[in-house]
Amino acid sequence: MPTKTEAIREELVQLKGDLKSLAVVVREDPSERARKERAWKLLYGGIAAGLTLASRRLAARVWWVLTGRTPPTRR
């Protein structure tokens, strides 16, 4: 069984977490946060798509250098 001091400490830790969450909610606008999340997803997706295309081209070039033929493709 926890002592009185430990129980108070646990309650204060919970209160601290609740106050931090409350401060975030008060400070941030939900629509602004959603806009930032959409912008991040667009940036991340664009970079991923660009790097995918670049890696395919690089792989095709390496294949051609190593074998002297065009790489096999899906039909």
MIPA-646225 format. One record per atom (N, C-alpha, C, O): residue number from 0; residue in one letter; atom name; x, y, z. Coordinates in steps of 0.2 Angstrom, whole numbers, plus 5000, padded with zeros to 4 digits. Each point is the difference from the previous one (the first is absolute). Example, Ala and Ser with C-alpha at 12.3 -4.5 7.8 and 13.67 -1.06 7.14 Angstrom:
! residues 2
SITE/0/A/N/5066/4972/5039
SITE/0/A/CA/4996/5006/5000
SITE/0/A/C/5004/5006/5000
SITE/0/A/O/5005/4999/5003
SITE/1/S/N/4993/5006/4993
SITE/1/S/CA/5004/5006/5001
SITE/1/S/C/4996/5005/5003
SITE/1/S/O/5003/5006/5001
//
This chain:
! residues 75
SITE/0/M/N/5004/4994/5000
SITE/0/M/CA/4996/5006/5000
SITE/0/M/C/5004/5006/5000
SITE/0/M/O/5005/5001/5004
SITE/1/P/N/4994/5004/4991
SITE/1/P/CA/5004/5006/5000
SITE/1/P/C/4999/5004/5006
SITE/1/P/O/4995/5001/5003
SITE/2/T/N/5011/5003/4999
SITE/2/T/CA/4999/5004/5005
SITE/2/T/C/4996/5007/4998
SITE/2/T/O/4999/5001/4994
SITE/3/K/N/5000/5003/5011
SITE/3/K/CA/4996/5006/4998
SITE/3/K/C/5004/5004/4995
SITE/3/K/O/4998/5003/4996
SITE/4/T/N/5009/4998/5006
SITE/4/T/CA/5004/5004/4995
SITE/4/T/C/5001/4997/4993
SITE/4/T/O/4999/5004/4996
SITE/5/E/N/5001/4990/5004
SITE/5/E/CA/5000/4997/4993
SITE/5/E/C/4994/5001/4996
SITE/5/E/O/5000/5001/4994
SITE/6/A/N/4994/4998/5010
SITE/6/A/CA/4994/5002/4997
SITE/6/A/C/4999/5007/4997
SITE/6/A/O/4997/5001/4995
SITE/7/I/N/5005/5003/5009
SITE/7/I/CA/5000/5008/4998
SITE/7/I/C/5005/5001/4994
SITE/7/I/O/4998/5004/4996
SITE/8/R/N/5007/4993/5004
SITE/8/R/CA/5005/5001/4995
SITE/8/R/C/4997/4997/4993
SITE/8/R/O/5001/5003/4995
SITE/9/E/N/4996/4991/5006
SITE/9/E/CA/4996/4998/4994
SITE/9/E/C/4995/5004/4997
SITE/9/E/O/4999/5001/4994
SITE/10/E/N/4997/5002/5011
SITE/10/E/CA/4995/5005/4998
SITE/10/E/C/5003/5006/4997
SITE/10/E/O/4997/5002/4995
SITE/11/L/N/5008/5000/5007
SITE/11/L/CA/5003/5006/4998
SITE/11/L/C/5003/4999/4993
SITE/11/L/O/5000/5004/4995
SITE/12/V/N/5003/4990/5004
SITE/12/V/CA/5002/4998/4993
SITE/12/V/C/4995/5000/4995
SITE/12/V/O/5000/5003/4994
SITE/13/Q/N/4994/4994/5008
SITE/13/Q/CA/4994/5000/4995
SITE/13/Q/C/4997/5007/4999
SITE/13/Q/O/4999/5002/4994
SITE/14/L/N/5001/5002/5011
SITE/14/L/CA/4998/5007/4999
SITE/14/L/C/5005/5004/4996
SITE/14/L/O/4997/5004/4996
SITE/15/K/N/5009/4995/5004
SITE/15/K/CA/5005/5003/4996
SITE/15/K/C/4999/4998/4993
SITE/15/K/O/5000/5005/4995
SITE/16/G/N/4998/4989/5003
SITE/16/G/CA/4999/4998/4994
SITE/16/G/C/4993/5003/4997
SITE/16/G/O/5000/5002/4994
SITE/17/D/N/4995/4998/5010
SITE/17/D/CA/4994/5003/4998
SITE/17/D/C/5001/5008/4999
SITE/17/D/O/4997/5002/4995
SITE/18/L/N/5007/5001/5009
SITE/18/L/CA/5001/5007/4998
SITE/18/L/C/5004/5001/4994
SITE/18/L/O/4998/5005/4996
SITE/19/K/N/5007/4991/5003
SITE/19/K/CA/5003/5001/4993
SITE/19/K/C/4996/4999/4994
SITE/19/K/O/5000/5004/4995
SITE/20/S/N/4995/4991/5006
SITE/20/S/CA/4995/4999/4994
SITE/20/S/C/4996/5005/5000
SITE/20/S/O/4998/5003/4994
SITE/21/L/N/4999/5000/5011
SITE/21/L/CA/4996/5006/5000
SITE/21/L/C/5004/5006/4997
SITE/21/L/O/4997/5004/4996
SITE/22/A/N/5009/4997/5005
SITE/22/A/CA/5004/5006/4997
SITE/22/A/C/5000/4999/4993
SITE/22/A/O/5000/5005/4996
SITE/23/V/N/5001/4989/5002
SITE/23/V/CA/5001/4999/4992
SITE/23/V/C/4993/5001/4997
SITE/23/V/O/5000/5003/4995
SITE/24/V/N/4995/4995/5008
SITE/24/V/CA/4993/5001/4997
SITE/24/V/C/4999/5007/5000
SITE/24/V/O/4997/5003/4994
SITE/25/V/N/5004/5001/5011
SITE/25/V/CA/4999/5007/5000
SITE/25/V/C/5004/5004/4995
SITE/25/V/O/4998/5005/4997
SITE/26/R/N/5009/4993/5003
SITE/26/R/CA/5004/5003/4996
SITE/26/R/C/5000/4999/4992
SITE/26/R/O/5001/5005/4996
SITE/27/E/N/4997/4989/5002
SITE/27/E/CA/5000/4998/4993
SITE/27/E/C/4993/5000/4997
SITE/27/E/O/4995/4999/5003
SITE/28/D/N/5004/5004/4991
SITE/28/D/CA/4994/5000/4996
SITE/28/D/C/4999/4993/4997
SITE/28/D/O/5005/4998/4996
SITE/29/P/N/4990/4998/5005
SITE/29/P/CA/4999/4994/4996
SITE/29/P/C/5001/5000/4993
SITE/29/P/O/5003/4996/4997
SITE/30/S/N/4994/5009/5000
SITE/30/S/CA/5000/5001/4992
SITE/30/S/C/5007/5001/4998
SITE/30/S/O/5002/4998/4995
SITE/31/E/N/5002/5006/5009
SITE/31/E/CA/5007/5001/4998
SITE/31/E/C/5004/4994/5001
SITE/31/E/O/5004/4999/4995
SITE/32/R/N/4995/4997/5010
SITE/32/R/CA/5003/4994/5001
SITE/32/R/C/4999/4995/4994
SITE/32/R/O/5004/4997/4997
SITE/33/A/N/4989/5003/5001
SITE/33/A/CA/4998/4995/4994
SITE/33/A/C/5004/5003/4994
SITE/33/A/O/5002/4996/4996
SITE/34/R/N/4998/5010/5003
SITE/34/R/CA/5004/5003/4994
SITE/34/R/C/5007/4998/5000
SITE/34/R/O/5003/4998/4994
SITE/35/K/N/5000/5003/5011
SITE/35/K/CA/5007/4998/5001
SITE/35/K/C/5001/4992/4998
SITE/35/K/O/5005/4998/4997
SITE/36/E/N/4991/4998/5006
SITE/36/E/CA/5000/4993/4999
SITE/36/E/C/4999/4998/4993
SITE/36/E/O/5004/4996/4997
SITE/37/R/N/4991/5008/4999
SITE/37/R/CA/5000/4998/4993
SITE/37/R/C/5006/5003/4996
SITE/37/R/O/5002/4996/4995
SITE/38/A/N/5001/5009/5007
SITE/38/A/CA/5006/5003/4996
SITE/38/A/C/5005/4995/5001
SITE/38/A/O/5004/4998/4996
SITE/39/W/N/4997/4999/5010
SITE/39/W/CA/5005/4995/5002
SITE/39/W/C/4999/4994/4995
SITE/39/W/O/5005/4997/4997
SITE/40/K/N/4989/5000/5003
SITE/40/K/CA/4998/4994/4996
SITE/40/K/C/5002/5002/4993
SITE/40/K/O/5003/4995/4996
SITE/41/L/N/4995/5011/5001
SITE/41/L/CA/5002/5001/4993
SITE/41/L/C/5007/5001/4999
SITE/41/L/O/5003/4997/4995
SITE/42/L/N/5001/5006/5009
SITE/42/L/CA/5007/5000/5000
SITE/42/L/C/5003/4993/5000
SITE/42/L/O/5004/4998/4996
SITE/43/Y/N/4994/4998/5009
SITE/43/Y/CA/5003/4993/5001
SITE/43/Y/C/4998/4996/4993
SITE/43/Y/O/5005/4996/4998
SITE/44/G/N/4989/5004/5000
SITE/44/G/CA/4998/4997/4994
SITE/44/G/C/5004/5002/4994
SITE/44/G/O/5002/4995/4996
SITE/45/G/N/4999/5011/5003
SITE/45/G/CA/5003/5003/4994
SITE/45/G/C/5008/4997/5000
SITE/45/G/O/5002/4998/4995
SITE/46/I/N/5001/5003/5011
SITE/46/I/CA/5007/4997/5000
SITE/46/I/C/5000/4993/4999
SITE/46/I/O/5005/4998/4997
SITE/47/A/N/4991/4998/5006
SITE/47/A/CA/5000/4993/4999
SITE/47/A/C/4999/4998/4993
SITE/47/A/O/5003/4996/4997
SITE/48/A/N/4992/5007/4999
SITE/48/A/CA/4999/4999/4993
SITE/48/A/C/5006/5002/4996
SITE/48/A/O/5002/4996/4996
SITE/49/G/N/5001/5010/5005
SITE/49/G/CA/5006/5002/4997
SITE/49/G/C/5006/4995/5001
SITE/49/G/O/5003/4998/4995
SITE/50/L/N/4998/5000/5011
SITE/50/L/CA/5005/4995/5001
SITE/50/L/C/4999/4993/4997
SITE/50/L/O/5005/4997/4998
SITE/51/T/N/4989/5001/5002
SITE/51/T/CA/4998/4994/4996
SITE/51/T/C/5002/5000/4993
SITE/51/T/O/5003/4996/4997
SITE/52/L/N/4995/5010/5000
SITE/52/L/CA/5001/5000/4993
SITE/52/L/C/5008/5001/4998
SITE/52/L/O/5002/4997/4996
SITE/53/A/N/5001/5006/5009
SITE/53/A/CA/5007/5001/4999
SITE/53/A/C/5004/4993/5001
SITE/53/A/O/5004/4998/4996
SITE/54/S/N/4993/4998/5009
SITE/54/S/CA/5004/4994/5001
SITE/54/S/C/4998/4995/4994
SITE/54/S/O/5005/4996/4999
SITE/55/R/N/4989/5004/4998
SITE/55/R/CA/4999/4996/4995
SITE/55/R/C/5004/5002/4994
SITE/55/R/O/5003/4995/4996
SITE/56/R/N/4998/5011/5002
SITE/56/R/CA/5005/5002/4995
SITE/56/R/C/5007/4998/5001
SITE/56/R/O/5003/4998/4996
SITE/57/L/N/4999/5003/5010
SITE/57/L/CA/5007/4998/5002
SITE/57/L/C/5001/4992/4999
SITE/57/L/O/5005/4998/4998
SITE/58/A/N/4990/4998/5005
SITE/58/A/CA/5000/4993/4999
SITE/58/A/C/5000/4998/4993
SITE/58/A/O/5004/4996/4998
SITE/59/A/N/4992/5007/4997
SITE/59/A/CA/5000/4999/4993
SITE/59/A/C/5007/5001/4997
SITE/59/A/O/5003/4997/4996
SITE/60/R/N/5000/5009/5006
SITE/60/R/CA/5006/5002/4997
SITE/60/R/C/5006/4995/5003
SITE/60/R/O/5004/4998/4996
SITE/61/V/N/4996/5000/5010
SITE/61/V/CA/5005/4995/5002
SITE/61/V/C/4999/4993/4997
SITE/61/V/O/5005/4997/4998
SITE/62/W/N/4989/5001/5001
SITE/62/W/CA/4998/4994/4996
SITE/62/W/C/5003/5000/4993
SITE/62/W/O/5003/4996/4998
SITE/63/W/N/4996/5010/4999
SITE/63/W/CA/5003/5001/4993
SITE/63/W/C/5007/5000/5000
SITE/63/W/O/5003/4997/4995
SITE/64/V/N/5000/5006/5010
SITE/64/V/CA/5008/5000/5000
SITE/64/V/C/5003/4993/5001
SITE/64/V/O/5005/4998/4997
SITE/65/L/N/4991/4998/5008
SITE/65/L/CA/5003/4994/5001
SITE/65/L/C/4999/4995/4995
SITE/65/L/O/5004/4995/4999
SITE/66/T/N/4990/5005/4998
SITE/66/T/CA/4998/4995/4995
SITE/66/T/C/5000/5002/4993
SITE/66/T/O/5000/4996/4995
SITE/67/G/N/5000/5010/5003
SITE/67/G/CA/5000/5003/4994
SITE/67/G/C/4993/4999/4997
SITE/67/G/O/4999/5001/4994
SITE/68/R/N/4996/4997/5009
SITE/68/R/CA/4993/5000/4998
SITE/68/R/C/4995/5004/5004
SITE/68/R/O/5002/5003/5005
SITE/69/T/N/4992/4998/4992
SITE/69/T/CA/4995/5004/5004
SITE/69/T/C/4998/4995/5005
SITE/69/T/O/4999/4994/4999
SITE/70/P/N/4999/5009/5007
SITE/70/P/CA/4997/4996/5005
SITE/70/P/C/4993/4997/4999
SITE/70/P/O/4996/5002/4996
SITE/71/P/N/5003/4992/5006
SITE/71/P/CA/4994/4997/4999
SITE/71/P/C/4994/5004/5003
SITE/71/P/O/5001/5002/5006
SITE/72/T/N/4993/4998/4991
SITE/72/T/CA/4995/5004/5003
SITE/72/T/C/4994/4995/5001
SITE/72/T/O/5000/4995/4997
SITE/73/R/N/4995/5007/5006
SITE/73/R/CA/4994/4996/5001
SITE/73/R/C/4996/5001/4994
SITE/73/R/O/5000/5005/4997
SITE/74/R/N/4996/4990/5001
SITE/74/R/CA/4996/5000/4994
SITE/74/R/C/4993/4999/5002
SITE/74/R/O/4995/5000/4996
//
